[in-house]
Amino acid sequence: MKRILFISKILSCLILLTGCDYFESHPYDVHITGETNINAKNIAKITRNCKDKKTIRFVMMGDSQRFFDETRDFVNHINKRDDIDFVIHGGDISDFGLTKEFMEQRDLLNKLKAPYVVIIGNHDYLGTGEEAFEKVFGKENYSFIAGDTKFLCLNTNALDNDYSKPIPDFSFIENELKSNNQDYEQTIFAMHVPPYSNIFNNNVATFFESYVNNFKNTLFCTNAHEHCLKIRDIFNDGITYYGCDTIGHRSYILFTIHDNHTYEYEIIKF
């Protein structure tokens, strides 16, 4: 009997050891392999490449979760053009906040010839997504200057934080406003969810509007999240919000920004 129990224990240990081969890692372990701190690296490229340019062109796209084939086709499509200065991904790069999703989407987007930055989306908060996003891409709120245009890229996913921290982060926005002595002449806001979305903290929507209007020559705002194209003046204050479609529908917005406070946009399907 003792011999049988001993053999049974050995077999159990062997099964456990062999079983380890089936598990590379926990899907939420935030063990990042490959490149990190993507946004900061690409912002340096954008700033350098766009310095002194009178006209810049950038792409707004978003909601690439699950859409790996479409994202790959988007990258191939953009790489055939030679007039794109940079790409802004408007968030929801993941669907379930899985570490692997962030790395796989990063590896696809890294094939872009033009530099890109990513904004955090509400799906990117699921599981340990917030930590994975920060490691792969960087801070949730950031800004950069391309040519003479300042871009503010904001975390606006209040609901997914249970309103436990200030989102939008008005301290960050206030500090950016105080730096108005920087060398830029106009402003563009980019975010995942727009005001009056169910994810936005609409208790402070009009407060947010006042900040948008206080920046130097705000041209427009742009967002993702709604999985369809939406163009509207949300506050009836002359500031248009351009909501891009999901990349799953093979669509993006191309903006052309001039140095005289004018711009054009085009809806591109690929």
C-alpha positions, 0 to 999 in steps of 0.5 A, spaced: 500 500 500 505 504 501 509 503 495 502 504 491 501 511 495 509 513 493 508 511 486 502 515 486 505 521 489 511 521 484 506 521 478 502 527 481 509 531 481 510 529 474 504 531 472 504 538 475 511 539 472 509 537 465 503 541 466 507 547 467 509 547 459 502 549 458 502 555 461 507 561 458 505 566 463 498 569 467 495 573 462 495 579 467 502 578 469 504 584 466 511 581 464 512 586 458 517 583 453 520 587 447 520 595 446 517 599 452 516 607 453 513 608 446 510 614 446 516 618 449 520 615 444 515 617 438 514 624 441 521 625 440 521 623 433 515 627 431 517 634 435 524 633 431 521 631 424 515 637 424 520 642 427 519 649 423 514 645 418 508 650 416 503 644 414 503 637 418 498 631 416 496 626 422 492 620 422 486 619 428 484 612 428 482 608 434 479 602 437 483 596 434 481 591 440 481 584 436 482 587 430 489 585 428 488 583 421 485 590 420 490 594 424 495 590 419 492 592 413 491 599 416 499 599 417 500 597 410 496 602 407 499 608 411 506 605 409 504 606 402 503 614 403 509 619 404 505 625 406 503 622 414 507 626 419 504 621 425 499 617 427 494 618 434 491 612 436 485 614 440 485 608 445 482 601 446 488 598 443 486 592 447 479 588 448 480 585 455 486 589 458 491 582 457 498 583 457 499 580 450 494 584 447 498 590 448 504 587 446 501 584 439 498 591 437 505 594 439 508 590 434 503 591 429 504 599 430 511 599 430 511 597 423 509 604 421 514 608 417 511 614 421 511 615 428 505 614 433 502 615 440 497 611 443 491 614 448 489 610 453 481 607 452 476 604 457 478 597 455 485 598 456 483 599 464 480 592 464 484 587 469 491 589 469 491 593 463 492 600 466 499 598 468 501 594 462 499 600 458 504 605 462 509 600 461 508 599 454 506 606 452 507 611 457 503 616 461 496 617 461 496 624 460 501 627 455 502 633 450 507 634 445 508 640 439 508 638 432 510 644 428 507 650 431 501 646 434 500 643 441 497 636 442 494 635 449 492 627 449 488 626 455 485 620 459 478 621 459 475 614 462 472 616 468 467 611 469 472 605 469 476 608 475 469 609 479 471 616 479 476 614 484 481 619 481 480 626 478 479 624 470 480 628 466 486 631 470 485 638 471 491 639 474 495 636 468 491 641 464 492 647 468 500 646 468 499 645 460 495 651 460 500 655 464 506 653 459 502 657 454 509 661 453 511 655 449 513 656 442 506 654 439 500 658 436 494 653 436 492 647 440 488 640 438 485 636 444 485 628 443 482 623 447 478 616 448 471 618 450 468 625 448 464 629 453 457 627 454 459 620 453 457 615 459 464 614 460 466 621 461 465 625 468 459 629 465 459 633 472 465 637 470 463 637 462 462 644 462 468 645 466 472 641 461 469 646 456 472 652 459 479 649 459 479 647 452 477 654 450 482 657 454 488 654 450 491 658 445 487 658 438 484 651 439 482 648 433 478 642 434 478 636 439 478 629 436 476 622 440 475 615 438 470 610 443 464 610 439 465 605 433 462 610 428 464 617 425 461 623 429 462 630 427 459 635 432 460 641 436 458 638 442 458 645 446 455 649 441 461 654 442 465 653 435 469 647 437 468 641 433 469 634 436 471 629 430 470 622 433 473 617 428 470 610 427 473 603 429 479 601 425 475 594 424 471 598 419 477 600 416 476 607 416 480 613 419 481 621 419 486 624 416 487 632 418 491 637 415 493 642 419 496 649 417 500 655 420 494 660 419 489 657 424 486 653 419 485 645 417 482 640 413 480 633 414 478 627 410 475 621 411 479 615 408 477 608 407 482 602 406 
